[in-house]
Amino acid sequence: MPLENENNFIVAMRERLAQFIETSGTSQSRIAKELGVSKSTVSLFLGGTYGGNNQELARNLEQLLSMGAARRATAQAPKICLDVRNTIEIEQTAKIAHVQKSIALIYGPAGCGKSTALRHYASAIHGVIYVEADATVNTVRGILKLILFAMGAEARGSTADLMQCILGKLRGTGQLLILDEAQHLNERSFDAIRAINDKAHIGIVYAGNPSVLKRMYGRKAEEFDQVYSRTTYKCPLNNAFTKSDISAIYEGFGFSNECLDYLWRISKRQGGLRLMVNQCQIAQNIALAMGEEFSVGHLEEAADKMGIRGAA
């Protein structure tokens, strides 16, 4: 690329970035993180004083902004619908545990809306700590560190130190601790969380797939009593969504009754709402790419691309 054209490209990208920041409200820190550079690099580039490879940085910016535009042009997933039965039951259960400072258990198959509803509750209600366990972080120390991170606190010292730090911050606050994907916790981790309920007097919600029941209750009789007596509310869920649920989720999308009926049948399959939402997004993007009105045909094509057999 000739030097003049190269300089023009850099100037154009600098202006494009400045406009993007102004219109989107995206911070320089966020852009720097996605580019894999420091915030000062982005700031210097915007000011025209960056001493590094401006051409390379401008090209990376062009790719980043183009990818962002492509993402904004794709179909969006529906926002959480508070009128769906599972969401109502999940949030009611969380509220009971929160108000009563007790332990509640929410369990159901993958894709039935547990995590989405619990994250919404955590973001909408003051004094809620949301932690998601996984197979790589299931020890007592690992879970206690996740809790501290979620609280915005440092996780230093021994396991006992971590526990004392958590108790010191939570005791007397009346907060709620949500442990999502709790089927990954081992027995000692369950006992540690129970101790937080006992000593800090806060509510606890365990949420996970049905195997969490075996994790909690597949124990010796005396251990079972310790857990069972403290679990005051149990909320079993399933994928038995109604057509009204699906209509509420996609309210305002302008879908035909035929499409809503198809989506309802998908929601009842293994994978539930998660499968339905993913398939619908792919189908919408197919329709957008082809410039066609969204239809069942696009949903069927999406099912084919996802490798779903016997679709709806």
C-alpha positions as CSV (number, residue, x, y, z in Angstrom):
1,M,0.0,0.0,0.0
2,P,1.5,3.4,-1.0
3,L,2.5,5.6,2.0
4,E,-0.2,8.2,1.2
5,N,-3.0,5.6,1.0
6,E,-1.6,4.0,4.2
7,N,-1.8,7.3,6.1
8,N,-5.3,7.9,4.8
9,F,-6.4,4.5,6.0
10,I,-4.9,5.1,9.5
11,V,-6.6,8.5,9.7
12,A,-9.9,7.0,8.5
13,M,-9.7,4.2,11.1
14,R,-8.9,6.8,13.8
15,E,-12.0,8.8,12.9
16,R,-14.1,5.6,12.6
17,L,-13.0,4.5,16.1
18,A,-13.7,7.9,17.6
19,Q,-17.2,7.9,16.1
20,F,-17.9,4.3,17.3
21,I,-16.9,5.2,20.9
22,E,-19.1,8.3,20.8
23,T,-22.2,6.6,19.4
24,S,-22.0,3.2,21.1
25,G,-20.7,4.3,24.5
26,T,-18.1,1.6,24.4
27,S,-15.1,2.4,26.6
28,Q,-11.5,2.5,25.4
29,S,-10.7,-0.1,28.0
30,R,-13.2,-2.5,26.4
31,I,-11.8,-1.9,22.9
32,A,-8.2,-2.4,24.2
33,K,-9.2,-5.7,25.8
34,E,-10.7,-7.0,22.6
35,L,-7.7,-5.9,20.6
36,G,-5.3,-7.4,23.1
37,V,-3.4,-4.1,23.7
38,S,-3.2,-1.6,26.6
39,K,-5.7,1.2,27.1
40,S,-2.9,3.7,26.6
41,T,-2.2,2.2,23.1
42,V,-5.8,2.9,22.1
43,S,-5.7,6.4,23.6
44,L,-2.4,7.3,21.9
45,F,-3.8,6.0,18.6
46,L,-6.8,8.1,18.9
47,G,-4.6,11.1,19.7
48,G,-2.4,10.5,16.7
49,T,0.7,10.0,18.9
50,Y,1.0,6.2,18.9
51,G,4.7,5.3,18.3
52,G,4.1,1.7,17.4
53,N,2.9,0.0,14.1
54,N,-0.2,2.2,13.3
55,Q,-0.9,0.3,10.1
56,E,-1.2,-3.0,11.9
57,L,-3.3,-1.5,14.7
58,A,-5.6,0.2,12.2
59,R,-6.1,-3.1,10.4
60,N,-6.9,-4.9,13.6
61,L,-9.4,-2.2,14.5
62,E,-11.0,-2.5,11.1
63,Q,-11.6,-6.2,11.6
64,L,-12.9,-5.6,15.2
65,L,-15.3,-2.9,14.1
66,S,-16.5,-4.9,11.1
67,M,-17.1,-8.0,13.3
68,G,-19.1,-5.8,15.7
69,A,-21.2,-4.5,12.9
70,A,-21.9,-8.0,11.7
71,R,-22.9,-9.1,15.2
72,R,-25.3,-6.2,15.5
73,A,-26.8,-7.1,12.1
74,T,-27.6,-10.6,13.2
75,A,-30.8,-11.7,14.9
76,Q,-30.9,-11.2,18.7
77,A,-32.1,-13.7,21.3
78,P,-35.3,-12.8,23.1
79,K,-34.9,-11.1,26.5
80,I,-36.0,-12.9,29.6
81,C,-39.7,-13.2,29.9
82,L,-40.9,-12.9,33.5
83,D,-44.3,-14.4,32.6
84,V,-43.0,-17.9,31.8
85,R,-43.9,-20.5,34.4
86,N,-40.4,-21.7,35.1
87,T,-39.1,-18.2,35.5
88,I,-41.9,-17.4,37.9
89,E,-41.2,-20.5,40.0
90,I,-37.5,-19.9,40.1
91,E,-37.7,-16.3,41.2
92,Q,-40.4,-17.2,43.8
93,T,-38.0,-19.8,45.2
94,A,-35.1,-17.5,45.3
95,K,-37.2,-14.9,47.1
96,I,-38.3,-17.4,49.7
97,A,-34.7,-18.4,50.5
98,H,-33.7,-14.7,50.5
99,V,-36.5,-13.6,52.9
100,Q,-36.4,-16.6,55.2
101,K,-32.5,-16.8,55.1
102,S,-33.0,-20.5,54.4
103,I,-31.7,-23.1,51.9
104,A,-33.6,-23.8,48.7
105,L,-33.0,-26.3,45.9
106,I,-33.9,-25.7,42.2
107,Y,-33.3,-28.5,39.8
108,G,-34.4,-29.4,36.3
109,P,-33.0,-30.5,32.9
110,A,-30.6,-28.5,30.9
111,G,-32.2,-25.7,28.9
112,C,-35.2,-25.1,31.2
113,G,-34.3,-21.6,32.0
114,K,-32.6,-21.9,35.5
115,S,-29.5,-19.9,34.9
116,T,-31.2,-17.1,32.9
117,A,-33.8,-16.6,35.6
118,L,-31.3,-16.7,38.4
119,R,-28.9,-14.3,36.7
120,H,-31.9,-11.9,36.2
121,Y,-32.9,-12.2,39.9
122,A,-29.3,-11.5,40.9
123,S,-29.1,-8.4,38.7
124,A,-32.5,-7.1,39.6
125,I,-32.5,-7.6,43.4
126,H,-30.1,-5.9,45.8
127,G,-28.0,-8.1,48.0
128,V,-27.7,-11.2,45.8
129,I,-24.4,-13.0,45.0
130,Y,-24.4,-15.2,41.9
131,V,-21.8,-17.9,41.5
132,E,-21.6,-20.5,38.8
133,A,-19.6,-23.7,39.6
134,D,-18.1,-25.9,37.0
135,A,-16.2,-29.2,36.8
136,T,-12.8,-27.5,37.2
137,V,-13.8,-25.5,40.3
138,N,-15.6,-27.8,42.7
139,T,-13.4,-28.0,45.8
140,V,-14.1,-26.1,49.0
141,R,-11.2,-23.7,48.4
142,G,-12.2,-23.2,44.8
143,I,-15.8,-22.5,45.6
144,L,-14.9,-20.1,48.4
145,K,-12.6,-18.2,46.1
146,L,-15.4,-17.9,43.5
147,I,-17.7,-16.5,46.2
148,L,-15.2,-13.9,47.2
149,F,-14.5,-12.9,43.5
150,A,-18.3,-12.5,43.0
151,M,-18.3,-10.2,46.1
152,G,-15.5,-8.2,44.7
153,A,-13.1,-9.2,47.4
154,E,-9.6,-10.6,47.3
155,A,-9.2,-14.3,48.0
156,R,-6.0,-14.7,50.1
157,G,-4.8,-17.1,52.7
158,S,-5.8,-20.6,53.7
159,T,-9.1,-22.2,53.1
160,A,-10.0,-21.3,56.7
161,D,-9.0,-17.7,56.1
162,L,-11.3,-17.6,53.0
163,M,-14.2,-18.9,55.0
164,Q,-13.7,-16.3,57.8
165,C,-13.4,-13.5,55.3
166,I,-16.8,-14.6,53.7
167,L,-18.5,-14.9,57.1
168,G,-17.2,-11.5,58.2
169,K,-18.5,-9.8,55.0
170,L,-21.9,-11.6,55.0
171,R,-22.8,-12.0,58.7
172,G,-25.8,-9.8,59.4
173,T,-26.4,-8.6,55.9
174,G,-29.4,-10.8,55.0
175,Q,-28.0,-11.4,51.5
176,L,-28.7,-14.3,49.2
177,L,-26.0,-16.6,47.8
178,I,-26.9,-18.5,44.6
179,L,-24.8,-21.5,43.6
180,D,-25.6,-22.4,40.0
181,E,-24.5,-25.6,38.3
182,A,-24.4,-27.1,41.9
183,Q,-24.2,-30.6,40.5
184,H,-20.5,-30.0,40.2
185,L,-20.0,-29.4,43.9
186,N,-18.5,-32.2,46.0
187,E,-19.9,-33.2,49.4
188,R,-17.3,-31.1,51.4
189,S,-18.3,-28.1,49.3
190,F,-22.0,-28.6,50.1
191,D,-21.0,-28.7,53.8
192,A,-19.0,-25.5,53.5
193,I,-21.9,-23.7,51.9
194,R,-24.2,-25.0,54.6
195,A,-21.8,-23.6,57.2
196,I,-22.2,-20.2,55.6
197,N,-26.0,-20.5,56.0
198,D,-25.6,-21.5,59.6
199,K,-23.0,-18.9,60.7
200,A,-23.7,-15.9,58.5
201,H,-27.5,-16.4,58.6
202,I,-28.0,-15.7,54.9
203,G,-30.2,-17.5,52.3
204,I,-28.7,-20.1,49.9
205,V,-30.0,-21.3,46.6
206,Y,-28.6,-24.4,45.0
207,A,-29.5,-24.9,41.4
208,G,-28.5,-27.6,38.9
209,N,-29.6,-30.6,36.9
210,P,-31.4,-33.5,38.6
211,S,-28.1,-35.1,39.6
212,V,-27.7,-32.4,42.2
213,L,-30.3,-34.3,44.3
214,K,-27.9,-37.3,44.4
215,R,-25.1,-35.0,45.3
216,M,-27.0,-33.5,48.2
217,Y,-28.9,-36.5,49.5
218,G,-27.0,-39.6,48.4
219,R,-25.3,-39.6,51.8
220,K,-25.3,-41.4,55.2
221,A,-28.4,-40.9,57.2
222,E,-26.9,-38.5,59.8
223,E,-25.4,-36.4,57.0
224,F,-28.7,-36.4,55.1
225,D,-30.5,-35.0,58.2
226,Q,-28.0,-32.1,58.3
227,V,-28.8,-31.1,54.7
228,Y,-32.4,-32.1,54.4
229,S,-33.6,-30.3,57.6
230,R,-32.1,-27.0,56.3
231,T,-33.5,-27.3,52.7
232,T,-36.8,-25.7,53.3
233,Y,-38.0,-25.4,49.7
234,K,-37.5,-27.5,46.7
235,C,-38.4,-26.4,43.2
236,P,-38.4,-29.2,40.5
237,L,-38.6,-27.9,36.9
238,N,-39.3,-29.5,33.5
239,N,-39.6,-28.5,29.9
240,A,-43.4,-28.7,29.8
241,F,-43.8,-25.1,28.4
242,T,-47.1,-24.0,27.1
243,K,-47.8,-22.3,23.8
244,S,-48.6,-19.2,25.8
245,D,-45.1,-19.3,27.3
246,I,-43.5,-19.4,23.9
247,S,-45.8,-16.6,22.6
248,A,-44.8,-14.5,25.6
249,I,-41.1,-15.1,25.0
250,Y,-41.3,-14.0,21.4
251,E,-43.8,-11.2,21.9
252,G,-43.1,-8.4,19.5
253,F,-41.1,-10.5,17.1
254,G,-44.0,-10.7,14.7
255,F,-43.8,-14.5,14.2
256,S,-46.7,-16.4,12.6
257,N,-48.8,-18.8,14.7
258,E,-47.2,-21.6,12.6
259,C,-43.7,-20.5,13.6
260,L,-44.7,-20.2,17.3
261,D,-46.3,-23.7,17.2
262,Y,-43.1,-25.1,15.7
263,L,-41.0,-23.4,18.4
264,W,-43.3,-24.7,21.1
265,R,-42.7,-28.2,19.9
266,I,-39.0,-27.6,19.9
267,S,-39.1,-26.3,23.5
268,K,-40.4,-29.7,24.7
269,R,-37.4,-31.6,23.3
270,Q,-34.2,-32.3,25.2
271,G,-32.4,-29.0,25.5
272,G,-35.6,-27.1,26.1
273,L,-35.6,-23.3,25.8
274,R,-31.9,-23.2,25.1
275,L,-32.2,-25.4,22.0
276,M,-35.3,-23.5,20.9
277,V,-33.6,-20.0,21.2
278,N,-30.4,-21.2,19.4
279,Q,-32.3,-22.8,16.6
280,C,-34.6,-19.7,16.2
281,Q,-31.6,-17.4,16.0
282,I,-29.9,-19.4,13.3
283,A,-33.2,-19.6,11.4
284,Q,-33.6,-15.8,11.7
285,N,-30.1,-15.2,10.4
286,I,-30.8,-17.5,7.4
287,A,-34.0,-15.5,6.6
288,L,-32.0,-12.2,7.0
289,A,-29.2,-13.4,4.7
290,M,-31.8,-14.5,2.0
291,G,-33.9,-11.3,2.4
292,E,-37.0,-13.4,3.1
293,E,-39.8,-13.3,5.6
294,F,-39.1,-15.6,8.6
295,S,-40.9,-18.9,8.2
296,V,-41.1,-22.5,9.4
297,G,-38.9,-23.4,6.4
298,H,-36.1,-21.4,7.9
299,L,-36.5,-23.2,11.2
300,E,-36.4,-26.5,9.4
301,E,-33.2,-25.4,7.5
302,A,-31.7,-24.4,10.9
303,A,-32.5,-27.8,12.3
304,D,-30.8,-29.4,9.4
305,K,-27.6,-27.3,9.9
306,M,-27.6,-28.1,13.6
307,G,-27.9,-31.8,12.9
308,I,-31.2,-32.1,14.7
309,R,-33.1,-35.2,13.6
310,G,-36.9,-35.4,13.6
311,A,-37.2,-31.7,14.1
312,A,-40.6,-30.7,15.5
